[in-house]
Amino acid sequence: MKFELLKKLSEIPGISGFEEPVADFIEEEIKGKVDNYWRDSVGNLIALKKGKGENTKKLMLLAHMDEVGLMISKINKDGTLGITRVGGVDPRVLIGKKVLVGKDLLEGVIGFKAIHLQSDDSLFKAPDYKNLSIYAGFNSKEEASGKVKVGDPVYFNTQYEEVGHYALGKAFDDRSGCVVLLEVLKALEDISLEHDVYFSWVVQEEVGLRGSGVAASQVVPDAAIVFENTTAGDNPEIPESRWATRLGEGPALTFAHGGLVLNRRIFDVIKATAERHDIPYQYKARLAGGTDAARLARVLSGIPSGVISTPSRYIHSPVSMIDTRDFSAVIELAKILVIEGKVLPE
């Protein structure tokens, strides 16, 4: 397995609001490698690698720990479990999928009316969440209530695998970004920088960019880079004019997205750095969606930031797909940007 760290992190259950297992894993990885680290009141994990310069500037790196998923909304009389979404999950990708329920990670499957019991009209409509339910082996409400309660998290039950230069698994959004931060930290073990670097693994991005502003208020950085996982869209059934990015064409650089036009100076530095080091890159061609950079622009006095993403097909679904060459290039670009520090203001 070439990307063992991505495998381990992507398989950990951690939807928005339930990121603790992800933070626990990352905390073990960073112990002894940073000058300080802490968790704040909302669950962000923040680590500091101090620079040696006087009046050091602060560079903040961010990746969100949470993944999209589901939550138990009702326990039905027959023991099945009603669900609602946590983050942007299309109900059409859920039918027949295996899931893990609650703190005990009980195995279940998402059920829907069999195709031969549906009308022709319903076959062409997305199922409503109220018509989806999880069967987890219970035969009555009383039996289910002894093991599960309303508000319990539901995670996709997906194992990571690599096929050629592709990786398939859940939660690449944004465990791939979490790995990027860990790889940058590893690269800094024997390097002394002039500037401080803050590594921020943040919570609840998928439900409204909740953790990043809280983290930034503690760090007060001079600049930030957000490492994300973004939609590819290069599916045969989608018109090429609607493709956001393409697998295999390198890191995706974001010039604008929902709620924000990215800082032009930082964007230009990222682009020039990639070109100078012969790292392939592409632009994210569609503005749909958003990242923690939009939250950073609204806190304190406004924090200038850039966004670099690994393109992913089938994002926000039980199985996503990335090109590991893109992912490796994101890591390489991240290391250079942090070491050179040119994204920081002079």
N, C-alpha and C positions, 0 to 999 in steps of 0.2 A: 504494500500500500504506500504510494508515494506521498500522499498528503494526509498523514496520520492525524495531525492536529485538526485539520478540517473535518475529518471523519468523526473524531471524538466530540468536538464542539457541536457539530450539526446534529448529532444523534441525541444530545442532551435535551430533555423537555424544558421549555421555557417560554411560554406565551407571555404577552404583556401582563404585568402585575404578578407574575410568577417566575421571575428571572433568577431567583436565588441559586438554583443548582448550576446555572451558567457562571454566575459570579464566583461561586465556591471553586469551580474548576479553574477559572482564570487566576484567582487569588493564589492557588497552589503553584501555578506556573510562574508567577512573578515574584514569589518570595525569594529574598536574597539578591534580587536583580535590580531593585529600585531603592531610592533613598527614603521614600516614604510612600505609604498607600493607606487608603481608608475607604469605608463605605459611608454614604450619607443617609439622611433620613428617608429618602425615597428609594434607595437601593442601588444608586450608581456606585461603581467601583472606580476610584481615581487613584492613579499612581504618578509619582514624580521622579524623574531622572534629572538631577540638578546639573546645571552648567557650571563652568569654572570662571566665567567672566564676571566683571564688576557690573552692577546695575543690569543684570541679565534680563533679556527679553524672554517672554513666555510663549511657547508654541504649544497649542492644544490639539491633540489627535482624538477623534471620536469615532466610535462604532457602537451601534445599538445591539444589546444582548437579546432583546425580545423577538419572538417570531409570531406570525399570525396563527390563529387557531380557533378554538371553539370554547364554549362554556355551557354548563348544564343550566337550563332555564326552567325545567319542569321534570317531575318524576311522574310518569303516567301510571294508570291503574294496572296495566299489564306488565309493569316492571321496565318498560323501555324508557329512554331518557330523551326529553326534548332538549334542543340545543339552540344557541344563538351564536353569532360570530364575534370574534375578537380580532379586530383589524379587517382589512379588505379581503374577504374570502368569497369567491364566487360559488354559490351553492351547486352549480353544475359540475364542479370537480369533486364533489363529496360522495356521490352515490356509490355504495359498495366499498368504501375505503375503510381500512383498519385504523383504529385509534386506541389511545391510552387515556384512561379516565381517572382523574383525582390524584391524591397524593400517593395512593398505592399502585398507580399505573395499571388499573384493571383493563384487560383487553376487551375491545368491543368492535363492532362494525356498524357503519352508518347505513340504515335501510331506507328503502323507498318502494312505492308500489311497483310490482313487477310489470314489465313492458306489456304483457298480454292482458293486463287488467286496466290499462290506460286507454283513454280515447285518443283518436288520431290528433285532435287539437292539442292535447296536453303533451304529446311527444315533442312538440316544437317550442315548448315554453320552459323556462328555468324553474326548477322546483322552488316552492316557498319554504323557508326555514321551518315554518309551522308544520309542514308535511314531512319533514325529515326527523328521524329519531335514531338513537343508538341502542342496539341490543348488546348487553354486556353479561348475559347469562342469568338475568333475574326473571322471575315469573310473576312477581306481584310488586305493588308499590311498597308494601311493608318490607319485603325482602330487599329491594333496592335501597330503601331509605336507611337500612342498617349499614350500608357501605358507601353510599353516595349522597351528596346533598346539593341543593341548588347553589350555584356559584362556583362549583368545582371546575377546574380547568380540564380541557380536552386537547390532547396533542395528537398530531399525525404520527402513526407508527410506521416509520420509514427507515430502512437501513441504507447507509451510504455505500456506494460502490463506484469504482472507476472502470470505464470502458474506453480503451485507447487513450486519447488525450481529453476525454470528457469525464466529468464527475457528475453523478446523479445523487440526489438526496433531498432532505427537507431543510428548511431554515437557513439556506445559503444567504438569505436576506434576514439578518445580516451577520451570521456567524463567519462568513468569509471576511467581512471587515474586522471582526474581532481577531481573527487569525493574523490579518495584516499588522495590527498593532502589536501583537505578540512577536511577530517576526522582526519588526522594527526594533523592539526592545532587545531582542537577542543580538541584533547587529550592533547595538550600542554598548554591549558589555565591556569592550576593551577600547572604547572611544570616549574622549572627553570633549564635549561641545562647549561653545561659548554661551549658548542659550539653554534655558530650562525647557524640558519637554514633559508635558503632562499627558498621560494616557488615560482616556476617559471611556470606559465601557458603560454605556448609559441605558436607562430603562424606558419602556413605554413609548418608543418612537412610533409604533404602529397604530397607536390610539390617540395621536395628537401631539407628537414631539414633546413629551412631558419631561423627560429626564435631563435633556441637554442644557436647558436654560438654568436648571438648578445646579448642574455641574459647573457651568461657566461662571455663575455668580460666586463660586468658591475659588476658582482659579484666576479669574479676571485676565484672560490671555490677550496678547497683542495680535495674534492671528490664530486661525484654526484650519485644520483640514479634516473633512468628514470622509470616511471610507465606507462605501455603500455597496449594495448589490442592486442592480437595476434591470428593468425589463429589456429583453432583446427584441422580440417581435419578428425575427426573421423566419417566420413559419411560412411554409408554402401557401397556406390558405389565406394569408394576410397580404394585401397589396403592398408592394415594396415602398410606396410613398408613405406608408404608415409605420414602417419599421423604425423603432427608436434607436437600436444598436444592432450589431451583428456579432455572433460568436466567431472568435478567431481573428478579430481585427484589433485586438488590444484593449487597454483600459479605456473606459468611457469618461470623457471630460465634460462636465456640465457647465454650460454658459448661462443657463436660466432654467428655472422650473417653477412649479406652482408656488406662488408667494414670494419669489425672490429672483432678482437678476444678480448673479454672482459677482463678487468683487473683481473688477477687470484686471487690476495689477496682479493679484494672486493667480487668476486664470492664465494670464500671459506667462507668468513665471513657470507654472506647471507645464504649459505647452512647450515653452522654450527648453525646459529641462529634459522633457521626453525627447525632443528633437536632437539635443546636444548629445544625448547618450544612446541614440538610435533605438529608443523604445517605441514600438508602434502604438498609436493611439487613435481614437475615433471620438467624434462628438455625439453626445446624446441628442438625437435629432427632434425629439418630441418633448414638450414642456409638461406633460401630465405627471402627476405625482409630486412629491416633495421630500425633503430630507431635513435633518437637524440643522442644517445651515440656515434654513428659514427662521428657526427659533433663535439661533445665535444673533441674527440680524436685529432681533427685537428686544434683546436683553442688554442691561448695562447701558453703555453708550453706543451699542451696535458693534458686533465683533466681525471683522472682515474674515471671510473664509472661502475655501475652495472645496469642491466635491470631486472625488475620483471613485469610479464604480467598476465592479466586475459585472459584465453583462450576463443575464440569466434568462433562459427560456422557461416558460411555465411557472413564473414567479408567483408567490402567494398560493401555491398549491401543495398537495402532499408530496409531489416529486418535482424538483427543479433540476435544471441542467446547466452547467457552465463548461467553458473550455478552459482547461487548467493552464494553457499557455497565456490566456488573458489574465488569469489569477496570478500567475508567477510574475507577469509584467507589472501588475499593480503593486505587488510586494517590492519589486526592484525599484520602481519609481518612487514609492513611499520612502524607502531607505535613503535614496539620494536626496530627496527633498528635505528630509529631516536633518540629515548630516550637513548639507550645504546651508540650510536655514535662510535661503533667499526669499521665502514667502513672508518672512518677518519684515516689518517696516524698518527702514534705515534709521 
